[in-house]
Every structure is written in structure tokens, then in C-alpha cells.
Amino acid sequence: MERPLRILTVIGARPQIIKAAAISRAIATSFPDRIEETLLHTGQHYDANMSQVFFDELGIPRADVELGVGSGGHGVQTARMIEGIEQELKNGDHDVVLLYGDTNSTLAGAVAASKLHIPVAHVEAGLRSFNKRMPEEINRIICDHCSTWLFCPTSTAVENLGREGFSPDTSAAPDVDRPHVLLCGDVMYDNSMHFAALASERSTLLKDLRLTAGDYALVTVHRDHNTDVPERLNAIVGALIALHDTHKLPLVLPVHPRTRKCFEQFLDPSLRNALTARPSIHLIPPAGFLDMIALERDARLVLTDSGGVQKEAFFFGRPCVILRPETEWVELVEHGQAVLADADPSRIAEAAAHFLTNGAPPCPSIFGDGHAAERICAELLRYR
């Protein structure tokens, strides 16, 4: 009997843990004898609310390898990850390194594997914000150009890779110089559909906060170009308070650890007091995946700088104000379900007022059919 395909899955941040759940579930249900997965957690997100809660909720087994890298500057953090991943690759017997998204963990996995000539499979390949000042943009570009398989969630991602010289030909066996570019759908859509019913059963957050479905706005702010720049942070928070006061709309803000620190360090005292003084502005710890699904599904409006939350709002037909000047998920803006407002209070107010009056337009099916993970596994087995 042929030995299973041995995959090293590298995760480190909240979104990657969630995405990995879809692949792990597909392996367990459809390919248990053909694929053997080793899970390596870099420790990029080490707070329990940002990491362990997702393993518990999504039924992901404990990581086989834990690097425990923790926080640090981009160079220090990434170097430690490369060192740890490289050591595992040398010690283990892995056929493929599976990477997700665009974090420092993604970059580290791509560098370590490609230097050792171990094929890389990149899930969420081809995304581009066309803003190389974003660390995530650099990470995703480098990972794509180190990969043997490029698993694209949308046709736009495929087109982006085509403009960069990647061939659509998949007739020959893939290698790093002739990678396969494949439109497979979005594993996050897989997960959102899979766990939506479970979220309805288990999440009590709306009840705990005394919120009514369809009568609140969900807000997330975590990207460093928003949190670490006082002018932008103050502008966004000021706009959120104005939104709350003008429309009498409760706000739910799961606060990322870095965001909480920046609130204390950079936020004008009057705005900080306003956030905490209004009982219908709910500053809560980072929410688990099931709670986030419940919050996204039942929100009247979503305001975020998170790529993942933008998509999840789309999955549930919720309008989204994007607190960034650009997005890698351009389809959301093109279809009118999201608006780019950056950190501009007037644009935030205008976009929010539009959506609160008109709601979101119908959302077309552009992220697949909920079976992206199975397609990815089947493709990795195709040229064994």
C-alpha cells in the first residue's frame, strides 16, 4: 500500500487556524488513509483568546509542533519562525508544506520550505491589495512566487497571477518553476457554511450583551497602520462614536490585544472616555469563531479593516464599511456590498448612512460551493 502524502501545515494566526480547520476536516472525512497531516503552530498569536479558543471550538487537534515564537519585530519574529520550521523539515519526512494567507508565519514557511526544495501549497493565492506598504502584501507575493500549487479563492485571484506571468496550464506535473494555478473556492466559505448552524446552537453572545439581531454594528480594528498611527486611530474611533450617537446604533467591538494597548497609548482621553461611558458600545475580548459568525450573521452593518471579516460579512449578506484605503477582496466593492472608507470620518459616515438606509445588494456566489478543501486535497494527491 502506498504511504500517505505527508503534509506539514503551518499556522500561527487566528485566521490560519480557522482556515486549517477546513482542510483538516476534509482529510479526516474524505482522505484519512491517503493524507497524513502534521500541524505546526508558530506561536505568532499566543494569547488564548486569539489562538487556543479556535482549536477548542473548531475541533482541531492540538498542534504536533509548537514553536512558541511569540511577539516581536517583523525581522526577529520571522527569523525565529524560519529557524523552527526549517528544523522540523529537516527532522521530519514531509512531502508538501501547506500555507495559508499572508502572515509572517506564511512568509517563514515559504522561505524555509523553498530553500530546502520542499514543494509549497499556498491557500488564498493570488490576492493583491496593490499596496506594498502593507506587510501582508509582501508576504503573499513572496509566498506565491515560492509555491508549487497556487490555490485561488476567486477568479480575480487567478487573473492577478496571470498578470504576474503565471501560466494557467496544468497539464504537466507542477513544480516551483511551473506551478499549478487553480480556482478552488474559499476555505473560509467552507467553514462559515459548516459552522453556521453550530454557531446558532452554541453562541450566547448576543443574549449576553442584550442585543437584538439586526440592530447593531460589528466593528473590528486591528491592522497596525490603523492602530499604531494616532491620527488614524483617533479618526476611526471618533467616526464610530459619531455613528453610534447619530443612528442610535449599538456597537460591538471585539478588541484585539494590540488595539487595546493602542487605545491606552494613543487615543485621545475624551474619545477613550466616550467609548467606555456609552453602555451600548460594547468593548469585548477577542471573540471565538462561533461568536464571530453569530455577530457577523446578525449584524445590521459591519465596519472592519480585516480581510477575513470583510468576506464573512459578504457570506452572510451584510453590508461592510472597509476601514482601509484598499482591499484584496475587490469583488466585494465591485458588487456594492462593501465601500472603501479608509480612516476618513466623512466617508465612514456616508457609507454607513447609505447601508443603514438601503442595506446590502444581493451577494452573488463568487467564493465557491463550500467544497474548496476537498478540491485542494484532491489536487495535492493528483501527481503522487
N, C-alpha and C positions, 0 to 999 in steps of 0.2 A: 504493500500500500504506500502510495506517495505521501511523504511527510507534508504536514500543513504548511501553508505560506505563513512565514513568521513576520509579523508587523510590530514595529515599535511605534506606538502612538505617543507623541509629545504634547503635553498640555501644561498650562501654567496659570492661565487667567480664567475668570468666570465664564466668558463666552465659549472658550475652548472646552471646558468641562462639559458644558451643555451640549455642544456640537458632538463631542466624543460619545455622548450617550446614544446618539442615533446609530453610529457605526457599531458600537459595542452591542447594541440591541440586535442589529441586523446580523452580526456574526453569530450571536447566541441562538437566534431563531432560524436562520437560513443557511449558515455556513459553519456549524460547530465543529465539523470534522475536517474542514478544508482550510480554515484560517485560525492561527493562534496569535492572540494579541498580548503584548506586554505594554503596560501603561506606565509612562514616566511622567511624573509631576515635577516641574522645575522649582515650584515654590514661589513663582512670581507673585501670585496672590496667596498670601499665607494666613490672612485673617479668616477665622472660622466662618464669619458671615459672608465672605467673598469666595470661599472655596469648599470646605467640608460639607456645608449645608447642601450643596448641589450633588455631591456624591450620595448623601443620605437620601435626598428626595428622589433622585432620578434612578436609583438602584444601580449605580456604577460601583464596581468592586474597588476596594482600596488600591491605590497605585502600587505597582510592583517595585518601582524605584522612585524614591523621593530625594531630590537634590537639596531642598531646603535653602534655596538661594536667597530668598527674601528681597527686601528693597535695596535700592542703591542707584547710582547714576547709570545711564544707559550703557556706558562702556564697561563699568565694573560688573553690573548685573549680567550683561550679555556674555562677557568673557567667562564668568563663573558657570553659566549655563552651557556654553560651548565645551568647556573642560569636562563637565559632568556627563553631558550627552556623549561626547567622544569616548569617554572611558567605558560607558555602557555599551557602545557599539563595538568597541574592541573586545570587551569581555563576553558579549553575547553573540548570538548567531542569527542576526536579523536580515531579512530579505528586502524589506521596504521600511522607510521612515515616513509615517503619516503625520502631516502637519495641518494646522487649522489657522485660517485668518491672517493676522498681521501684527502680532505682538512681538516683544523681544524673544519670547520662547520660540516663536515661529522662525525668526531670523537665526537664532542659535542652532536650532535643529537643521535648518537648511545648510548652514555653513559646515557644521560638524559632519553631516552625512555626505555632502558633496565632496569634501576633502578626502573622505575615506572611500569614495566611489560606491556608496550605497544609494540606490535609487530613492528619490523623494517623491511622494504623492502630496500635492497641495490641494486641500479642500478650501473652496472660496477663492479660486484662482481668477485672475483677470480683472479684479476690481480696481478701479482707479478714481481717485478724487482729483487728480491733476494738480495737487498741491504738495510739493516735495518738502515743504517746511513741516509737514506732519510726519512724525517718526513712523507712523503706521504705513504711510505711502512708501517710504524707503523699504520697510520690512517686506511688504507684499511684492514689490517689484523684484527685489533680490531673491526672494523665495521662488517666484515664478521662473526666474532665469536659472535657478539651480535644479528645477524639477524635471522628472521624467513623465509624470502624469499631472495634468492641469485640469482639475475638476471644477467646472464653471457653474455657478448657480443660475445665471441668466444668459440670454443671447447677447446682451450688451457686453458682458464679460468676455465672451468669445470674440466679439468684434474688437474689443480693446487689444486682445492678444494678437489678433490678425494684423492690426496696425503696427505692432512691435516686431513683426516678422515671423511669428509662429505659424506653422503650416497647419491647415485643417486635415491633412492626410493622416489617417490612422490605419492604413493597410499593412504597413510593416511593423515589426516589433518596436516598441518605444525605447528610446534611450535619452540621455540628458541632452544630446545634440539634436535629436529629432523627437521631442516629447509629443505625447498624445494630448490634444486639446479636446475635451469632451463636455458637452452640455448635459448635466446630470440632474439639475434641480437643486434645491436648497435644503440642506440637512436641518436647518432651523425650522423650516416649514414642516418637515417630517415630525420634529419634536413638538412643535406647537399643536399640531393636529392630534398627535398621540396623547399628549398630556392635558389637553383642554378639559376633557371630562373629569380627569383626576383632580384638576385644579378646582372644578366646581364642587367636588365632594369634600376636599380637604381644606381649602383655603378659607379662613375665617377673618381675614384681614379687613375686608370692607365692614363686616359686622363689628369687629373690634374698634374700628375708627368711627363707627356710626355714620357711614357714608351710604348714599343711595346710588345704585347703579345708574350710570348715565348722567350723573350730576356732580362731577368733579373732574379736575385736570390732573394728569400724572406728569411729573417733572423729573428728569434726571440730568445732572450736570456733573461731568467727571473729567473731561479732557483737559490736559494741562494748559492748553492755550486759552481755556476759559477760566479754570480755577486759579492758575498761577499768575494771571495778569490782572492786577487790581482793578483797572479801568473796565475791563470786560466783565469781571465777576460782579462788580457793583452795578453795571448797566443791566446785566441779566436779572439780578435779584430785584433791582428797582422795578424792572418791567413785570416781573412775576407778582410783586406786591400790588402794582397798579392793576394788573389783570384781575387779581383776587378782589380788590376793592371795587373796581368798575362793574364787574359782572356778577359780584356776589357768589363767586365760584370757589368752592373749597379746592385746595391744592394738596396733593400728596407728593412729598419729595423724599424718596429713599436716598440717604446721604452717604455717598462714597467716603471712605476714611480720609482720603486726600482732600475732598471737598470740605469736610467738617473742619479739618485743620486750617484750610484756607479761609473759611468763614471767620475763624477766630483771628487769623493773622491779617487778612486783607479787607474784610468787609467793614464798611462804614458803621460805626456804632448805632446810628439811627436806623439803618437797614437791618442790622442784626437784631435790634430790639423789636422792630416791626415784624420780623419773621417769627419771633418767639411769643409776641404779645397777642397775635391773632389766633384764636382757638381753632379756626377752620383751615389754618395752614399746618399741615401735619409733617413734621420732620421726623422721619423714622429711620431705623438702621437699614442697611442694605437688605433688600427683600430676597427671599428664596425664589427659585424659578417658578414654583406653582403660584406663589403670591404675586409674582410679576405678571404671569399670564392672566391671573384674575384681575389685576389692576389695569392691564392693557385692554383686556376684552371689554371691561365695563366702563372705561373712561369716556367722557364726552370729548376730551381733547388731550393730546399728548404733546409735550414740549421736551425736546431732548437734544443732546449732542452725541448720543450713542448710535452707532450704525445698527447694532442689533435691535435696539428698541424701535428705531425707525421702521425696520422690516416687520417686527412683531405687531406694531400698530397697523401696518398695511394688511397683515394676515387677518386681523380681526375687523378690518374696515373702519379703523379710527383715523381721523384727520391728525396730521402731525406738523408742528412748527419746529423746524430744524435750527438749532442754536449754533450754527456753523455757516461759514460763507460758501461751502461746497459740500457735496456728499458723493460717496462712491456708489450710492444706490440712486442713480439718476432717474431710473424708471419711476420712482415714487413721485418725483417732482413733475416729470413729463405727463403723468396721468392725473395730476392735480390733487393727489391725496396728501401731498406734503408741500410745504413752502420753505424756502431758504430765507431765514430772517437774521442770521448771524447774531451778534450781540447788540443789535440796533433796537432800542426800545420802541421806536415808532413802527418799525417793520414787524416786530413781535406783536405789538398791539393790533396792527392792521390785519395780520394773518390770523391771529386768534379771533378777532371780531368776525372776520369772514367765515371761519369754520364754525363758530358758535351760532351764527345765523343760518348758514347753508349746509352744515355737515360736510361729509366727505362724499365725493362721487363714487360710483360703483368701482370696485377694485378688480381689474382683470386678473386672470390666473397666469402669472409670469414666473413663478418660483417652483414650478413642477407639480407633481401629483402626490407628494408625500412619500415617495419611494426612492429618493436620491441615494440614501445609504446603501440600499441593495444594489443599485447600479454601480456605485463606487467599488463595492466588494467584488462584484462580478467582473469588472474591468481589470482589477488587480490580479485576478485569477486567470485572465484570458491568455496570457503569454507565459504561463508557468512552464 
